[in-house]
Amino acid sequence: MFFLPLQSRVASENPYLQSAEVFPTNFANGIEGQLVLRVEEFDLNDVINEVTEDLQMTTKKHRIIKELQQTQLIKGDRERISQVIVNLLSNAIKYSPNADRIIIKTASTDADITVCIQDFGIGISEEMQQKLFKRFFRVTDGSVSTFAGLGLGLFIAKEIVSKHHGRMWVESTPNKGATFCFTLPYNL
């Protein structure tokens, strides 16, 4: 599974992290447009603070730096959005083994909020970026062959964001890191 680094104690104390461990399994029957959202109003910055606090306990090497703007409450599925953030932060930790920091930022407009997670790791070639969000896609560069995963995390994360009428993208240069971003409207 994509989210193996969490210690069982951390996962057992945090319901959204428990569900993140079975993230791919949860979606086996609901990925192709049949995902049902449990919509509620929530503060995305609160979710980011909770997730980063818990994920910070899983890495001693990386410092997760938050640069969060004041935002409006959004309407969406809090648990699913937390799974997207867990996936992106976990990937940032996994794919930046020689870096010491990860930055998560929010930026808002009148209509939406953008979340970006920047790592300073191995980066992704332009050719690989074109395929990154496809189901079961795994980067085949020899330098990353030791990283575990099923190739479902980014595919599922993008599906969740799309179901919220948002979009997800990546900006990256090999050997300089990657920045994964997603935008969500305030009103679903």
C-alpha positions as CSV (number, residue, x, y, z in Angstrom):
1,M,0.0,0.0,0.0
2,F,1.1,3.6,-0.6
3,F,1.0,4.5,3.1
4,L,3.2,2.1,4.9
5,P,5.3,4.6,6.9
6,L,2.7,5.4,9.5
7,Q,3.4,3.8,12.8
8,S,0.4,1.7,14.1
9,R,0.1,3.9,17.2
10,V,-0.3,7.0,15.1
11,A,-2.8,5.4,12.8
12,S,-4.9,3.9,15.6
13,E,-5.3,7.3,17.2
14,N,-6.3,9.1,14.0
15,P,-9.3,7.8,12.0
16,Y,-8.4,9.6,8.8
17,L,-5.0,8.0,8.9
18,Q,-6.5,4.6,9.5
19,S,-8.6,5.0,6.4
20,A,-5.5,6.2,4.5
21,E,-3.8,2.9,5.1
22,V,-6.5,1.2,3.2
23,F,-6.9,4.0,0.7
24,P,-6.5,1.9,-2.4
25,T,-8.7,-0.9,-1.1
26,N,-11.5,1.6,-0.3
27,F,-11.7,2.6,-3.9
28,A,-11.7,-0.8,-5.6
29,N,-15.3,-0.5,-6.5
30,G,-15.8,3.3,-6.6
31,I,-13.0,4.8,-8.6
32,E,-14.7,5.2,-12.0
33,G,-17.1,8.0,-11.1
34,Q,-19.0,6.1,-8.4
35,L,-17.3,7.6,-5.4
36,V,-19.8,8.8,-2.9
37,L,-18.8,11.9,-0.9
38,R,-19.9,12.7,2.6
39,V,-20.2,16.5,2.2
40,E,-19.7,18.7,5.2
41,E,-18.4,22.2,5.8
42,F,-14.9,22.3,7.3
43,D,-11.7,24.3,7.6
44,L,-9.1,22.9,5.2
45,N,-6.3,24.5,7.2
46,D,-7.4,22.5,10.2
47,V,-7.2,19.3,8.2
48,I,-3.7,20.3,7.0
49,N,-2.6,21.1,10.6
50,E,-3.9,17.7,11.8
51,V,-2.3,15.7,9.0
52,T,1.0,17.4,9.1
53,E,1.2,17.0,12.9
54,D,0.7,13.3,12.6
55,L,2.9,12.8,9.6
56,Q,5.7,14.8,11.2
57,M,5.9,12.0,13.8
58,T,6.7,9.5,11.1
59,T,9.8,11.2,9.9
60,K,12.8,12.5,11.9
61,K,14.7,13.6,8.8
62,H,12.1,15.9,7.2
63,R,10.6,19.0,8.7
64,I,7.2,19.8,7.3
65,I,6.9,23.5,7.0
66,K,3.4,25.1,6.7
67,E,2.7,28.3,4.9
68,L,-1.1,28.6,5.2
69,Q,-3.2,31.5,4.2
70,Q,-6.4,32.3,6.0
71,T,-9.3,30.7,4.1
72,Q,-13.0,30.3,4.1
73,L,-14.7,27.1,5.1
74,I,-15.1,24.7,2.2
75,K,-17.8,22.1,1.5
76,G,-16.5,18.6,0.7
77,D,-15.6,15.3,2.1
78,R,-13.2,16.0,4.9
79,E,-12.0,12.4,5.2
80,R,-11.3,12.1,1.5
81,I,-9.5,15.4,1.2
82,S,-7.4,14.4,4.2
83,Q,-6.5,11.2,2.3
84,V,-5.3,13.3,-0.6
85,I,-3.1,15.4,1.7
86,V,-1.7,12.3,3.4
87,N,-0.9,10.7,0.0
88,L,0.9,13.8,-1.3
89,L,2.8,14.4,1.9
90,S,3.7,10.7,2.2
91,N,5.0,10.7,-1.4
92,A,7.0,13.9,-0.7
93,I,8.7,12.1,2.3
94,K,9.3,8.9,0.3
95,Y,10.7,10.5,-2.8
96,S,13.0,13.0,-1.1
97,P,15.2,10.7,0.9
98,N,18.1,13.1,0.9
99,A,16.2,16.3,1.7
100,D,15.4,17.7,5.1
101,R,12.2,19.7,4.5
102,I,8.8,19.6,2.8
103,I,6.7,22.7,2.3
104,I,2.9,22.7,2.3
105,K,1.2,26.0,1.2
106,T,-2.3,27.2,0.7
107,A,-3.4,30.1,-1.4
108,S,-7.0,31.3,-1.8
109,T,-9.2,33.3,-4.2
110,D,-12.8,34.3,-3.9
111,A,-13.9,31.0,-5.5
112,D,-11.3,28.4,-4.5
113,I,-8.3,27.3,-2.5
114,T,-5.1,25.8,-3.8
115,V,-2.9,23.4,-1.8
116,C,0.7,22.8,-2.9
117,I,3.2,20.3,-1.4
118,Q,6.8,20.9,-2.4
119,D,9.6,18.4,-1.9
120,F,13.3,18.7,-2.7
121,G,13.8,15.1,-3.8
122,I,14.4,13.1,-7.0
123,G,12.0,15.0,-9.2
124,I,10.0,13.7,-12.1
125,S,10.9,13.9,-15.8
126,E,8.4,15.6,-18.2
127,E,7.7,12.3,-19.9
128,M,6.8,10.6,-16.6
129,Q,4.7,13.6,-15.5
130,Q,2.4,12.9,-18.5
131,K,1.6,9.4,-17.0
132,L,1.8,10.1,-13.3
133,F,-1.9,10.2,-12.6
134,K,-2.8,7.0,-14.5
135,R,-4.0,3.9,-12.6
136,F,-1.1,1.6,-11.7
137,F,1.5,3.9,-13.2
138,R,4.9,3.6,-11.5
139,V,7.9,5.7,-12.3
140,T,10.4,3.4,-14.0
141,D,13.6,5.5,-13.6
142,G,16.2,3.2,-12.2
143,S,17.0,5.6,-9.4
144,V,13.6,5.1,-7.8
145,S,13.2,1.3,-8.3
146,T,13.5,0.8,-4.5
147,F,10.4,2.8,-3.6
148,A,7.4,0.7,-2.7
149,G,3.9,1.4,-4.0
150,L,1.1,0.1,-6.1
151,G,0.7,3.0,-8.5
152,L,-2.8,3.9,-7.2
153,G,-2.2,6.7,-4.8
154,L,-2.0,9.6,-7.2
155,F,-4.7,8.2,-9.5
156,I,-7.1,7.9,-6.5
157,A,-6.1,11.4,-5.2
158,K,-6.8,12.9,-8.5
159,E,-10.2,11.1,-8.7
160,I,-11.1,12.5,-5.2
161,V,-10.1,16.1,-6.3
162,S,-12.0,15.7,-9.6
163,K,-15.1,14.5,-7.7
164,H,-14.9,17.8,-5.7
165,H,-14.9,19.7,-9.1
166,G,-11.2,20.6,-8.5
167,R,-8.0,19.8,-10.4
168,M,-4.6,18.4,-9.6
169,W,-1.2,18.9,-11.3
170,V,2.5,18.6,-10.8
171,E,5.5,20.8,-11.6
172,S,8.9,19.1,-11.4
173,T,12.4,19.0,-12.6
174,P,14.5,15.9,-12.2
175,N,16.9,16.0,-9.3
176,K,15.4,19.3,-8.0
177,G,12.1,18.0,-6.5
178,A,8.4,18.2,-7.3
179,T,5.5,20.3,-6.3
180,F,2.0,18.7,-6.4
181,C,-0.9,21.0,-6.3
182,F,-4.7,20.7,-6.2
183,T,-7.4,23.3,-6.3
184,L,-10.8,22.9,-4.6
185,P,-13.8,25.2,-5.0
186,Y,-15.3,26.5,-1.7
187,N,-18.7,25.2,-2.7
188,L,-19.1,21.7,-4.0
